Amino acid sequence: MSGLIRKRLTYSNVVVTLALVFAMAGGANAAKHYLITSTKQIKPSVLGLLKGKAGATGATGDKGASGERGATGVTGVAGAAGATGATGTTGATGPQGEPGEAGGDALAETHSNMNLSTTGGGEVTITSLSLSPGSWVVSAEATLVNFGPSDFTRCQITANGSQIASGTTMVGNPGLGGAEGAAALVAGRGLIGAFETSTTVPVELRCLHDHNTPSGAPYVYVDAGAVLWAHKSASLSVTTN
């Protein structure tokens, strides 16, 4: 056996064996001293060559279950009021509206004879109305009767004491002493006037005759059924000539 070993022991075998032993020892020693534990130990240019391409994007995972609803948060403090905005410009004036309806009519009527004063010029109120603010057209109708000497008999419509219409009629017996002229025993008298007021005012029909009634002569009177009528107008235009 030993002879066999000697036969094969040559110079080249010895060299190879020694080289193998030294290589293994050197690799172990290098592994001991040069073990890589961090990328900082690798030269950046070399590290770049070691980086591989990014892999394909993985499939999307299943949707997770919805979480529980969170508790309601505390109400925040109210903010301060904002500043008042600037006043806008005034809009254009709209078109004029249609005239409103009239506010109604008023009527007063007597139901008995109204004697006039026996004193000449003494006025007697025959009938009256109280009219509200507005524009009014007022008319009156009266029947005058006088069986005494004829005389001028005058009637007028007044609004708050101011005359708005008047008229004169001769009535009576022209054949009696003291008569003022030709006349009939009975005569009608119609009047019409208009006015505007901003307050409630009295409107009256008043009548008188010019001269004193002779002693023993009958009264001059206004027959029953005298009428004072007022119409409230939505628009009144008065022209004085």
C-alpha positions as CSV (number, residue, x, y, z in Angstrom):
1,M,0.0,0.0,0.0
2,S,2.8,2.4,1.0
3,G,4.5,1.4,-2.2
4,L,1.5,2.3,-4.2
5,I,1.4,5.8,-2.6
6,R,5.1,6.4,-3.3
7,K,4.6,5.4,-6.9
8,R,1.9,8.1,-7.4
9,L,3.5,10.8,-5.3
10,T,5.0,13.2,-7.8
11,Y,6.1,16.8,-7.7
12,S,3.0,18.0,-9.5
13,N,0.7,16.2,-7.1
14,V,2.4,17.8,-4.1
15,V,2.1,21.3,-5.6
16,V,-1.6,20.9,-6.5
17,T,-2.4,19.6,-3.1
18,L,-0.6,22.5,-1.3
19,A,-2.3,25.0,-3.6
20,L,-5.7,23.6,-2.7
21,V,-4.9,23.7,1.0
22,F,-3.8,27.3,0.8
23,A,-6.8,28.3,-1.3
24,M,-9.2,26.8,1.2
25,A,-7.5,28.5,4.1
26,G,-7.4,31.8,2.3
27,G,-11.2,31.7,1.4
28,A,-12.1,30.9,4.9
29,N,-10.0,33.7,6.2
30,A,-11.6,36.1,3.5
31,A,-15.0,35.0,4.4
32,K,-14.2,35.7,8.0
33,H,-12.9,39.2,7.3
34,Y,-15.0,40.3,4.3
35,L,-18.5,39.0,5.2
36,I,-21.1,41.6,3.6
37,T,-23.8,42.6,6.1
38,S,-24.9,46.0,4.7
39,T,-25.3,47.6,1.2
40,K,-23.1,50.4,2.4
41,Q,-20.2,47.9,2.1
42,I,-20.8,47.7,-1.7
43,K,-19.5,50.3,-4.1
44,P,-22.5,52.4,-5.5
45,S,-21.5,51.7,-9.1
46,V,-21.5,47.9,-8.4
47,L,-24.7,48.2,-6.3
48,G,-26.5,49.7,-9.3
49,L,-25.6,46.8,-11.4
50,L,-27.0,44.4,-8.8
51,K,-30.5,46.1,-8.8
52,G,-33.0,44.1,-10.8
53,K,-36.0,45.3,-12.7
54,A,-39.3,45.9,-10.9
55,G,-41.6,43.0,-11.0
56,A,-45.1,43.1,-12.4
57,T,-47.8,44.7,-10.3
58,G,-49.6,42.1,-8.2
59,A,-53.3,41.5,-8.4
60,T,-55.6,43.8,-6.4
61,G,-56.5,42.2,-3.1
62,D,-60.1,41.7,-2.0
63,K,-61.8,44.8,-0.5
64,G,-61.7,44.7,3.3
65,A,-64.9,44.9,5.4
66,S,-66.3,48.4,6.3
67,G,-65.2,49.7,9.6
68,E,-67.7,50.7,12.3
69,R,-69.2,54.2,12.1
70,G,-67.3,56.6,14.3
71,A,-69.0,58.6,17.1
72,T,-70.6,62.0,16.2
73,G,-68.2,64.8,16.8
74,V,-68.9,67.6,19.2
75,T,-70.8,70.6,17.7
76,G,-68.5,73.4,16.9
77,V,-68.8,76.9,18.3
78,A,-71.1,79.2,16.2
79,G,-69.1,81.7,14.2
80,A,-69.5,85.4,14.6
81,A,-72.2,87.2,12.6
82,G,-70.9,88.6,9.3
83,A,-70.9,92.3,8.7
84,T,-74.1,93.9,7.2
85,G,-74.0,94.1,3.5
86,A,-74.2,97.4,1.6
87,T,-77.7,98.7,0.8
88,G,-78.7,97.8,-2.8
89,T,-79.6,100.4,-5.3
90,T,-83.3,101.5,-5.5
91,G,-85.2,99.6,-8.1
92,A,-87.0,101.3,-10.9
93,T,-90.5,102.7,-10.3
94,G,-93.2,100.2,-11.3
95,P,-96.0,101.1,-13.7
96,Q,-99.0,103.0,-12.4
97,G,-101.8,100.8,-11.1
98,E,-105.4,100.9,-12.3
99,P,-107.7,103.3,-10.5
100,G,-109.2,101.8,-7.4
101,E,-112.9,101.3,-7.0
102,A,-115.0,104.1,-5.6
103,G,-115.4,104.0,-1.8
104,G,-119.2,104.0,-1.8
105,D,-122.2,106.4,-1.7
106,A,-124.0,108.1,1.1
107,L,-127.6,109.3,1.3
108,A,-129.7,111.4,3.7
109,E,-133.5,112.0,3.2
110,T,-136.1,113.8,5.2
111,H,-139.4,112.2,6.1
112,S,-141.3,115.3,7.3
113,N,-141.7,118.9,6.3
114,M,-138.9,121.3,7.5
115,N,-140.1,124.8,8.3
116,L,-137.8,127.7,7.4
117,S,-137.1,130.5,9.9
118,T,-139.7,133.3,10.0
119,T,-136.7,135.7,10.2
120,G,-135.3,136.7,6.8
121,G,-131.8,135.3,6.3
122,G,-132.1,132.8,9.1
123,E,-130.6,129.5,7.8
124,V,-132.1,126.1,8.6
125,T,-130.3,122.8,8.2
126,I,-132.6,120.5,6.2
127,T,-130.5,117.3,6.4
128,S,-126.8,116.3,6.7
129,L,-124.1,113.6,6.2
130,S,-120.7,112.9,7.7
131,L,-118.2,112.0,4.9
132,S,-114.8,110.3,5.3
133,P,-111.5,111.5,3.7
134,G,-111.5,111.4,-0.1
135,S,-113.0,113.0,-3.2
136,W,-116.7,113.5,-3.1
137,V,-119.5,114.6,-5.5
138,V,-122.5,115.8,-3.6
139,S,-126.0,116.7,-4.9
140,A,-129.3,117.7,-3.3
141,E,-133.0,117.9,-4.3
142,A,-135.6,119.9,-2.4
143,T,-139.2,121.0,-3.0
144,L,-139.9,124.5,-1.6
145,V,-143.4,125.5,-0.6
146,N,-144.8,129.0,0.3
147,F,-148.4,129.9,0.6
148,G,-147.5,133.4,1.9
149,P,-146.2,136.4,-0.1
150,S,-143.6,135.4,-2.7
151,D,-140.0,135.6,-1.6
152,F,-136.5,134.6,-2.7
153,T,-135.7,131.2,-1.2
154,R,-132.1,130.1,-1.3
155,C,-130.5,126.7,-0.6
156,Q,-126.9,125.6,-0.5
157,I,-124.7,122.6,0.2
158,T,-121.8,123.2,2.6
159,A,-118.8,120.9,3.4
160,N,-117.3,121.6,6.8
161,G,-119.0,125.0,6.8
162,S,-117.8,126.0,3.3
163,Q,-120.3,126.4,0.4
164,I,-119.8,124.0,-2.5
165,A,-123.1,124.6,-4.3
166,S,-126.1,127.1,-4.1
167,G,-129.2,128.1,-5.9
168,T,-132.1,130.6,-5.6
169,T,-135.8,130.2,-6.4
170,M,-138.7,132.7,-6.1
171,V,-141.6,130.9,-4.4
172,G,-144.9,132.1,-2.9
173,N,-148.2,133.9,-3.7
174,P,-147.4,137.0,-5.8
175,G,-150.9,138.4,-5.2
176,L,-150.4,139.0,-1.4
177,G,-149.0,142.1,0.2
178,G,-145.2,142.1,0.6
179,A,-144.8,139.8,-2.4
180,E,-141.3,140.0,-4.0
181,G,-142.4,139.0,-7.5
182,A,-144.0,136.5,-9.8
183,A,-143.7,133.0,-8.5
184,A,-145.4,129.6,-8.0
185,L,-146.5,128.3,-4.6
186,V,-144.3,125.2,-5.1
187,A,-140.9,125.0,-6.7
188,G,-138.2,122.4,-7.0
189,R,-134.5,123.2,-6.3
190,G,-131.6,121.0,-7.4
191,L,-127.9,121.5,-6.5
192,I,-124.6,119.7,-7.2
193,G,-121.0,120.3,-6.0
194,A,-117.7,118.5,-5.3
195,F,-114.9,118.7,-2.8
196,E,-111.8,116.8,-1.5
197,T,-111.0,116.3,2.2
198,S,-108.2,114.6,4.2
199,T,-110.4,114.4,7.3
200,T,-114.0,113.4,8.1
201,V,-116.3,116.4,7.6
202,P,-120.0,117.3,8.0
203,V,-121.9,118.0,4.7
204,E,-125.2,119.9,5.0
205,L,-128.2,121.0,2.9
206,R,-129.3,124.5,4.2
207,C,-132.1,126.8,3.1
208,L,-133.4,130.3,4.0
209,H,-135.6,133.1,2.5
210,D,-134.7,136.7,2.3
211,H,-137.5,138.6,4.2
212,N,-139.3,138.2,7.4
213,T,-142.6,136.3,7.2
214,P,-145.5,138.6,7.7
215,S,-147.4,138.1,11.0
216,G,-150.1,135.5,10.5
217,A,-148.7,134.2,7.2
218,P,-147.9,130.5,6.9
219,Y,-144.3,129.2,7.2
220,V,-142.2,128.8,4.1
221,Y,-141.1,125.1,4.3
222,V,-139.2,122.3,2.5
223,D,-141.5,119.4,1.7
224,A,-140.7,115.9,3.0
225,G,-138.5,113.8,0.8
226,A,-135.6,116.3,0.5
227,V,-132.5,114.3,-0.5
228,L,-128.7,114.9,0.1
229,W,-126.6,112.3,-1.9
230,A,-122.8,111.9,-1.9
231,H,-120.7,109.8,-4.3
232,K,-117.0,109.0,-3.4
233,S,-114.9,109.3,-6.5
234,A,-111.6,107.4,-7.2
235,S,-110.4,110.4,-9.3
236,L,-111.8,113.9,-9.2
237,S,-110.9,116.8,-11.4
238,V,-112.6,120.2,-10.6
239,T,-112.6,123.0,-13.2
240,T,-113.8,126.5,-12.1
241,N,-114.9,129.0,-14.8
